């Protein structure tokens, strides 16, 4: 794993040794038989390494002893120059399609068959944020496990798209900061969904919030599409589009973008996740 760690260092990543799995018992090498995160937590105190990157000598000290097997992890945020969108299961892939982020970026398949998408971001985002169902954003002082680490399932983390991380859209950065500052309100309104008599009102309130955040009409429509799936029954696509147009006109910001259905992004991501 030392050679891999040095390659990541050359790329500019801040990496750490991570506990792995004892293959006979598939328990964590930390020694806790009931470890809640087997093979997923750092083997060393890691707060220090959120502020400075381990150099070659430090990596050799950590990884040179081949008898002491390790997984490897990444400190996300400015220290490594990337943030990570963590997708968990079908819900994460569906939600990701509604966010409208590009899939033309650095992507890894996790041992649990989820996906990690790596992006560059000029604006710092603090901490870890649950964005949408199945979607976490790992930013400043966040942490993810890297390939070729071993997962408790017996699978290994694997790079499935090797390319330079794409720049993340400013709209998502703004949404992430609002999610942090108004966590309860956002979840109550956008993730739970509402009944038939409240859909139009709530859609307009959410769209108005996104307008004030500076999101584009297209970004607003995609986020409302994700929220709408949890309504009973959902609004039609035409009703959502009309609401978005009305909100932007009301805020003296006539939408110049054509609002279209970007559901095909979810299909693209599904194919990537299946290794096609």
C-alpha positions in Angstrom: 0.0 0.0 0.0 3.0 2.3 0.4 3.4 2.6 -3.4 -0.2 3.6 -3.7 0.1 6.1 -0.9 3.0 7.8 -2.6 1.1 8.0 -5.9 -1.7 9.7 -4.1 0.7 12.1 -2.5 2.2 13.0 -5.9 -1.4 13.7 -7.0 -1.8 16.2 -4.1 -4.0 14.0 -1.9 -3.7 14.0 1.9 -3.9 10.3 2.7 -3.9 8.3 5.9 -3.6 4.7 7.0 -7.0 3.1 7.7 -7.9 0.0 9.6 -8.7 -3.0 7.3 -10.4 -6.3 7.8 -9.1 -9.6 9.3 -9.9 -12.0 6.5 -10.6 -15.0 8.7 -13.2 -13.3 10.8 -14.0 -10.2 8.7 -13.7 -8.0 11.8 -11.9 -4.7 12.0 -8.1 -4.6 12.8 -8.9 -2.1 15.5 -9.7 -5.0 17.8 -13.3 -4.1 18.5 -15.4 -7.1 17.4 -18.4 -4.8 17.3 -16.7 -2.0 15.4 -19.5 0.2 13.8 -17.2 1.1 10.9 -15.0 -1.9 10.2 -12.2 -1.1 7.8 -13.4 2.5 7.4 -11.7 4.5 10.2 -8.2 5.9 10.4 -5.5 3.9 12.1 -3.9 7.1 13.5 -5.2 10.3 15.1 -6.1 12.3 12.1 -7.2 15.8 13.1 -3.6 17.0 12.6 -3.7 15.8 9.0 -6.7 17.9 8.1 -4.4 20.9 8.4 -1.2 19.5 6.9 -0.4 16.8 4.3 1.7 13.9 5.4 5.1 13.9 3.5 6.9 10.9 2.0 8.8 10.1 5.3 5.5 10.0 7.2 3.9 7.8 4.7 6.8 5.4 4.8 6.5 5.2 8.6 2.8 4.4 8.3 2.8 2.0 5.4 6.3 0.5 5.0 5.6 -2.4 7.4 3.9 -4.9 5.0 3.0 -7.2 8.0 0.7 -4.4 9.3 -1.9 -4.3 6.6 -3.8 -1.1 6.1 -6.6 0.4 4.0 -6.0 3.9 2.8 -8.2 7.0 3.2 -8.4 10.6 2.0 -8.9 13.8 4.0 -11.3 15.8 1.8 -11.5 19.6 1.4 -8.8 22.2 0.6 -6.0 20.0 2.0 -6.5 17.6 -0.9 -8.1 20.0 -3.4 -11.2 17.9 -3.7 -14.7 17.3 -2.3 -16.5 14.0 -2.6 -20.1 13.3 -3.4 -20.9 10.0 -1.8 -23.8 8.1 -3.3 -25.4 5.2 -1.3 -27.6 2.7 -3.2 -30.4 3.3 -5.7 -31.7 6.3 -3.7 -28.4 8.0 -4.0 -28.2 7.5 -7.7 -31.7 8.7 -8.2 -31.1 11.9 -6.2 -27.8 12.5 -8.0 -29.6 12.6 -11.3 -31.8 15.4 -9.9 -28.8 17.5 -8.8 -27.6 17.7 -12.4 -23.8 17.3 -11.7 -21.6 16.1 -14.4 -20.4 12.5 -14.4 -17.3 13.5 -16.4 -15.1 13.5 -13.3 -13.0 11.2 -11.2 -15.2 8.3 -10.0 -14.6 5.3 -7.7 -16.9 2.4 -6.9 -17.0 1.7 -3.1 -16.7 -1.7 -1.6 -20.4 -1.5 -0.7 -21.2 -0.9 -4.4 -21.9 2.8 -3.9 -20.1 5.6 -5.8 -17.7 8.4 -4.8 -17.5 11.3 -7.3 -14.6 13.7 -6.9 -14.9 17.4 -7.7 -12.8 20.5 -7.3 -14.4 23.4 -5.6 -13.1 27.0 -5.5 -15.4 27.8 -2.6 -14.7 26.0 0.8 -17.6 24.0 2.2 -17.4 22.9 5.8 -17.8 19.4 7.0 -20.1 16.6 5.9 -23.6 17.4 4.7 -26.5 15.0 3.9 -27.7 16.7 0.7 -30.6 14.5 -0.4 -31.7 10.9 0.2 -28.6 8.7 -0.3 -26.3 11.7 -1.1 -23.6 12.9 1.3 -21.2 15.7 0.5 -17.7 15.2 2.1 -16.0 18.6 2.2 -13.6 20.4 4.7 -12.3 17.9 7.3 -14.3 15.1 5.7 -13.0 11.6 5.1 -13.4 8.8 2.5 -11.8 5.4 2.0 -9.8 5.1 -1.3 -9.0 2.3 -3.7 -7.7 -0.3 -3.5 -9.0 -0.7 0.1 -10.8 -3.8 1.3 -14.5 -3.5 2.3 -16.3 -5.7 4.9 -18.2 -7.2 1.9 -15.0 -8.7 0.6 -15.1 -6.2 -2.4 -12.4 -3.7 -3.0 -12.8 0.0 -3.7 -12.0 0.6 -7.4 -11.5 3.5 -9.7 -14.0 3.2 -12.6 -13.4 6.6 -14.2 -9.9 8.1 -14.2 -9.8 11.7 -15.1 -9.2 15.1 -13.5 -11.9 16.1 -11.1 -14.5 18.4 -12.6 -15.2 21.8 -11.1 -18.4 21.6 -9.0 -21.3 24.0 -9.9 -21.6 27.1 -7.7 -25.3 26.4 -7.2 -24.6 23.2 -5.3 -22.1 25.0 -3.1 -24.8 27.5 -2.1 -27.3 24.8 -1.5 -24.8 22.9 0.7 -24.2 26.0 2.9 -28.0 26.6 3.2 -28.5 23.0 4.1 -26.0 23.3 7.0 -27.5 26.6 8.3 -31.2 25.5 7.9 -31.0 21.8 8.3 -34.3 21.1 10.0 -36.4 23.4 7.8 -34.9 21.9 4.6 -35.5 18.4 5.6 -39.0 19.0 6.8 -40.0 20.7 3.5 -37.9 19.1 0.8 -37.3 15.5 1.9 -40.5 14.5 3.6 -43.0 15.7 0.9 -46.5 17.1 1.3 -50.1 16.2 0.6 -52.3 17.3 -2.3 -53.5 20.5 -0.8 -50.0 21.8 0.0 -48.0 20.9 -3.0 -48.2 24.1 -5.1 -47.7 26.4 -2.1 -44.7 24.5 -0.8 -43.2 24.2 -4.4 -43.5 28.0 -4.7 -41.8 28.5 -1.3 -38.9 26.2 -2.1 -38.5 27.8 -5.6 -38.4 31.2 -4.0 -35.7 30.1 -1.6 -33.6 28.8 -4.5 -34.1 32.0 -6.4 -32.7 34.0 -3.4 -29.8 31.6 -3.2 -28.9 32.4 -6.7 -29.6 29.0 -8.3 -30.4 28.9 -11.9 -34.0 28.0 -13.1 -32.6 24.6 -14.3 -31.0 23.9 -10.9 -34.2 24.8 -9.1 -36.3 22.6 -11.4 -34.1 19.6 -10.8 -34.2 20.0 -7.0 -37.9 20.4 -7.1 -38.2 17.3 -9.2 -36.4 15.3 -6.5 -38.7 16.8 -3.8 -41.8 16.2 -5.8 -41.3 12.4 -5.9 -42.1 12.3 -2.2 -45.4 14.1 -2.5 -48.7 12.3 -2.5 -49.6 12.5 -5.3 -46.7 14.3 -7.2 -47.3 17.5 -9.2 -47.0 17.1 -13.0 -43.8 18.2 -14.7 -45.7 21.0 -16.4 -46.9 22.3 -13.0 -43.4 22.3 -11.7 -42.0 24.1 -14.7 -44.8 26.7 -14.4 -44.0 27.3 -10.8 -40.3 27.8 -11.5 -41.0 30.2 -14.3 -43.5 32.2 -12.2 -41.1 32.4 -9.2 -38.2 33.7 -11.4 -40.5 36.3 -13.1 -41.8 37.4 -9.7 -38.3 38.0 -8.5 -37.6 40.0 -11.7 -35.3 37.4 -13.0 -36.9 36.0 -16.1 -35.5 32.5 -16.8 -33.3 32.4 -19.9 -32.6 28.7 -19.7 -34.9 26.1 -21.2 -36.2 23.9 -18.4 -36.0 20.3 -19.5 -36.1 16.9 -18.0 -32.6 15.7 -17.0 -33.6 12.3 -15.8 -31.1 10.7 -18.2 -28.3 11.7 -15.8 -29.6 9.0 -13.4 -29.4 6.5 -16.2 -25.9 7.5 -17.1 -24.8 7.1 -13.4 -26.6 3.7 -13.2 -24.6 2.4 -16.1 -21.3 3.7 -14.6 -22.2 2.0 -11.3 -22.8 -1.3 -13.0 -19.4 -1.0 -14.7 -20.7 -0.8 -18.3 
